[in-house]
Amino acid sequence: MKIALMDSGIGLLPAAAAVRRLRPDADLVLSWDPDGMPWGPRTPEDITERAVAVAGAAAAHEPDVLIVACNTASVHSLPAMRARFEPDLPIIGTVPAIKPAAAGGGPVAIWATPATTGSAYQRGLIERFAQDVAVTEVACPGLADAVHHADEAAIDAAIASAAARTPDDVTTLVLGCTNYELVAERIRAAVQQPGRPPLILHGTAGAVAAQALRRIGAEPAPAAGGGGTLTVLLSGREATLPDTALSYAEGRFLQAVSPVR
């Protein structure tokens, strides 16, 4: 079994780690785009061009399924990627977890890149699943890029800025960019208000990992023997996990359990 994941940057690490935990025996292909990152400030047309290229680099390794572990690419580029690669290669998009977040009653805040915040796609999800819930969309300029580069000062500044624009009464926070899951606890600490119930965070890594297995008819087998390999593609070039990826627990976990091809 071979499972590929693509993203603009290292936001694919949480989903890759989730896949690895579910199937230690699967070969993983991680494809991202340091040459074009960040995608958030790009036009939808530019995002789609980059996303199709990064997906194509992964597809060349003939995976059984491709996870688009990027909210921005999923919002703008899923139709183009599905037209290009399906049905030969199933494509699994990453949708902001608005539905489960709204089910808890709210109020809800959605942190996302500028390209995702206010997009017709995200607004459609809010109208479909959260009509009866107070929802605040919070654009987080610079946060995805800061996480990608493991720039601690920039991460702190971007989180502080977004937290200041998040209503104090929010009970649930949707992490609408996969990069944000790498700093989830830092986000929680910044948004949590003293004396209020613990903030509920909703990411997507576990859900997309499980959906990828379902799509190819595979069952989770966390006790399966290891040995699944790891192939890393940086703007199409084969490489090893960069130091920035190893700044995060998910990257260190993948390196520890997966021999790099």
N, C-alpha and C positions, 0 to 999 in steps of 0.2 A: 504494500500500500504506500502510495506517495501522495502527500498533501502539500500544496503550495499556498503561500500567503504573500500578498503584495500590499504595499502601502507607500506613501510618499517618504516616510522615514521609519524610525524604530518603534512607532506605535503598534506595529504588528507583533511585538514581543509578547504582550499579554495573551493574545489569541494563540500564538505559537506555543507558549508554555502550557496553555489549557489543552491544546491538541496533544502535546507531548505527555501530559499527565493521563489523558484518556487512552492514548495508544503509544506506549513506549516503543513499540516495534515499528511504527510508521517512519518512513523517510520523509523529511521535511525540506522544502525549498522556500527560502525567504528572499523575496525580491523587493528592494526599495530603491529610491531615487535621490541619492545625495547630490547629484549634479543639478537637479531641478527643484530641490526642496528649499523653502516651503511651498506647498501647493495652494494654501489658503488664500493668499492675495492674488492668485492668477485668475484669468477669465475662465468661465466654464469650458470654452473651446480649448484653451491651453491645458487645463486640468485633464480633459478627455484625451488629448494627444499624449500627454505624459503617462496617464494611467494605462492606456492601451499598450504603449511601449513597454512599460514595466511588467504588465501582465503577459505580454508576448515573450519577454525574457524568461519568465517562469514557465510558460506553456511549452517552450522549447525543450524543457526537461521532462515532458510527458507525464505530468501529475494526473491523478485520478479526479481531483477536484481543486478548485482555486478559491480561496477565501480573499475577498476584497476587504482587508482589515483596515479600512480607511473610511471614515464617515464622509469626508469631502468628496472622495472619488465615487462613493456609492450614491451620494446625492446627485452628482452631475454626470456620471459616466457609465452607470450600470447598463443602460440600454445599448450603448455603443459596444461595451465589452461583451455583452450577451450576443449581440449580432455578430461579433467577430469570432467568438470562441465556442459558443454552444451550437449544437448539442454535444459535440465531441468532448468538450471540457465544461462540466457544470460550474457555474459561477455562484458563489454565496456572498451576498452583499452584507454590509453592516449598517443597520438601521438604529438611530438613536432610541434608547429604551424608554420612549415616552409612554407607551401603552402600560407596561408594568408600573412605571412611576406614578401615572395618573390613577391607577387602580387603588393606590394607597390613600387617595383623597387630597393630598397636597397641603399647602401650596408647593408648587414645583418650580425649580429653576433649571434651565438647560444651558450648560456651558458648552460652547462650540466655537469653531473657527469663524472668522468673519464671512467666509464663503458659505458656510452651512447656516449660520444664524440669519434668520429672515428669508431663507430660500423658500421657494414655492414648495419644495419637497418637505421641509421641516414644518412649514405652516400647515401643510396638508395633514401631516401626522397629528399635529396639535388639534386641528379641527375634527379629525376622525376619532381620536382616542381621549381627548382631554377637554372637551367642550365645557364640562361642568366643574373644571378645576382651574384655580388661578395659576397661570403659567407665566414665568418671566424668562425671556430669551436674553442670555448674557454672552455677548461676543467677547472673546479672549484673545485679542491681537498679541502675537508674539509668544504665547505660551507653548504652542506646539513646537515652534522652532527652538525655544529655550530648552524644552525637554529633550528634543532630538540631539542637541549639542551638549546636554548635561551641564548647562550653564546655570550654576546654583543661584547666583545673584539675579539673573534674568528670570529664572523660575519664580523666585520669591516675589519679585516685583510684579510679574504678570498675574500671579495668584492673588496678591494683595489688591491689585487694581480691580480684578473681577469680583473679588469678595466684597469690595466696597460698593459695587453696583448690584449686589444680590440682596433682595429684601431680607430683613432680619427674621421674618416669620416663616421662612422656607423650612419645610420639614424633609423635603426630598430633593436630591440633586442628581440630574442626569449628566453623565460624562459623555458629551456628544462629540468627542474626538478621542480616538484610541490612544493617542499619546498621553492624554490626561490620566489614564488608568495607571500609568507608571508612577504618578505622584499623587495617587488617590488620597492617601492619608494626610499629606500636606494640605490638600484642598479641604479635606474634612476639618482639619484643625483651624483653617482660616475662616471657614463659614460657620462652624458650630458656635452657637450663642450660649453664654453661661446661663445655667438654670433651665435650659430647654431640653426636650428629649433628644437622644442621640440622632444625629443627621443620618438619613438613609441615602446611600449612594447606589446608583444604577449604572453599571458598565455593560459591555457586550461580549467580552472575551469568551466566557463560558458558553453563552448561547450560540455564538457562531461556530465554535468548535463542535458542539453537539449537533448542530444543523448540518455541518459538512459531513459528519459521519452518517447521519440519516440519509443524506442525499445520495451517497454511494452504497447504501445498504450495509454499512459496517456497524458493529456494536462497540460501545466502550469496553475496553479490556485493560484497566489500569494495572492489573497484575500480570499482564503479558510480559514475556521476556523483553529486555531492552535490545539495543543494537540498531535502532533506527538512526539513520545518518542525517546530517545537516549540511545543506548546500546554501551558501550565502551569495546573493547577486547584488552588487552595488551599481545601479544604472547599467545593468546587463553584464558587468564584469564579475567573474568569480573571485571571491575574497573570503576572509575570515571575519568573525564578529569583531567589529571595531571596539576600541576602548570605551567609547560612549555607551555602547550597548551593555558593556560589562559593568557600567556604573549602577545598573538596576538589577534587582534580585532575579527578575525573569530572564535577563540575558545571562547571568551567571549560572542559573539553573540549566538553561539550554546547553551552555558550553560544557557543564559538568556531566550531563547525561547523554550527550549526542556527539559522537565523533564527527568532525567536520571533514567533508569530502574535499 
